[in-house]
């Protein structure tokens, strides 16, 4: 039912749009072919290839109600728990394609926008015209199965000051002009994760704004090739990777980040969703299911990533012959328990979900509790796996070229023995993978990302505080306290 789904070739072709990407002081003429980005671009395109495979088509996609084609299930608005689980299984399959290392894969922003559309009445109460623009944009993005990314926080300047207190020359994105055709914006937003891989940029303001900071209060979407839009990419880990053997993750899954600079970009009114409303900027996320759906997707991805780390830990211990040692088995058991807890929390947010009008939404507190837990757990798990590996992550050849030299290869093969009988080259391959996941510069960025992608810990814990059933907890305390009072005996 429905036409063909977007495939790898279609996505690759869509990126040939003349976008302005800057790296190492020069403009990258064709990011899709540049050594700093090309493998990540193909990894992203491979997700669409996976969904278009006839063997996966039904599980990964559904017929768009407004187009003669199938689109990814991340655009699906579940009306029941079963539909939510169907959608989750598709996103799990995508996450397994990159072991959870692509934090801004296409299903992340699709989930955020879809969640916001589930609360379209919030936009309609704010401004029917902006609501209509947002609805039309959602149809456009869904029916073309666009890869969207977003920038929703400002560059870090003086964090002791609010957005409006930064001064008249502040580089933060703001409205500088408007007319009958649209709005002109100027300034920067971060972090632009996966912008090189994406079709369009969704712009919003998640950080709190004061009522008089209207110039900064805007939400819109533009193509990555919009006139005046520039991406200043950070250092490319892919560009510095020696090979897929030596840097198996960095060479394929470096989605890159960067400063997105808007140099008087003109945004037509039909792509403006919030206009000069600080209150609506917050409601766009928190009064709709948008924030829940985007972070629910992140938890699906993280469940896969934690499973990968636990599997990696076990393989390391089998290779170096420590897997049966009681202290090692205990550590592996704890890692397994923690990974299972993450997966179980995912199931809990689904089971405790509820209807919101027509749509089924995961439980908000369960999402935020998992978020706060995983934010603290990820660096601890990385540290524990590194502890299990010990010097095995250091005693590695400089590159696979060492193995091509017969004399060096003989020496390396004599010291790269595996307890499980695997060939020396396989031990090296495994440890190279482990280092890229745990200790390389790519791995360091991954840890920083998992610790802060949803905000600083006080932000995520604040969400958990705000959404917990305090009334029920305090009622339990009161009930037990009252019961104790009633049963108190007279000492006399």
HELIX and SHEET records of a PDB file:
HELIX    1   1 UNK A    8  UNK A   14  1                                   7    
HELIX    2   2 UNK A   31  UNK A   33  5                                   3    
HELIX    3   3 UNK A   38  UNK A   52  1                                  15    
HELIX    4   4 UNK A   57  UNK A   60  1                                   4    
HELIX    5   5 UNK A   73  UNK A   75  5                                   3    
HELIX    6   6 UNK A   81  UNK A   98  1                                  18    
HELIX    7   7 UNK A  106  UNK A  118  1                                  13    
HELIX    8   8 UNK A  120  UNK A  126  1                                   7    
HELIX    9   9 UNK A  128  UNK A  143  1                                  16    
HELIX   10  10 UNK A  163  UNK A  166  5                                   4    
HELIX   11  11 UNK A  195  UNK A  197  5                                   3    
HELIX   12  12 UNK A  214  UNK A  216  5                                   3    
HELIX   13  13 UNK A  250  UNK A  253  1                                   4    
HELIX   14  14 UNK A  269  UNK A  271  5                                   3    
HELIX   15  15 UNK A  278  UNK A  286  1                                   9    
HELIX   16  16 UNK A  290  UNK A  320  1                                  31    
HELIX   17  17 UNK A  326  UNK A  351  1                                  26    
HELIX   18  18 UNK A  364  UNK A  389  1                                  26    
HELIX   19  19 UNK A  390  UNK A  393  5                                   4    
HELIX   20  20 UNK A  401  UNK A  404  1                                   4    
HELIX   21  21 UNK A  406  UNK A  415  1                                  10    
HELIX   22  22 UNK A  424  UNK A  438  1                                  15    
HELIX   23  23 UNK A  441  UNK A  452  1                                  12    
HELIX   24  24 UNK A  457  UNK A  467  1                                  11    
HELIX   25  25 UNK A  470  UNK A  486  1                                  17    
SHEET    1   A 6 UNK A  26  UNK A  28  0                                        
SHEET    2   A 6 UNK A  20  UNK A  23 -1                                        
SHEET    3   A 6 UNK A 229  UNK A 233  1                                        
SHEET    4   A 6 UNK A 258  UNK A 268 -1                                        
SHEET    5   A 6 UNK A 182  UNK A 189 -1                                        
SHEET    6   A 6 UNK A 174  UNK A 178 -1                                        
SHEET    1   B 2 UNK A  61  UNK A  63  0                                        
SHEET    2   B 2 UNK A  70  UNK A  72 -1                                        
SHEET    1   C 4 UNK A 148  UNK A 151  0                                        
SHEET    2   C 4 UNK A 200  UNK A 203  1                                        
SHEET    3   C 4 UNK A 218  UNK A 223 -1                                        
SHEET    4   C 4 UNK A 272  UNK A 275 -1                                        
SHEET    1   D 2 UNK A 354  UNK A 356  0                                        
SHEET    2   D 2 UNK A 359  UNK A 361 -1                                        
END                                                                             
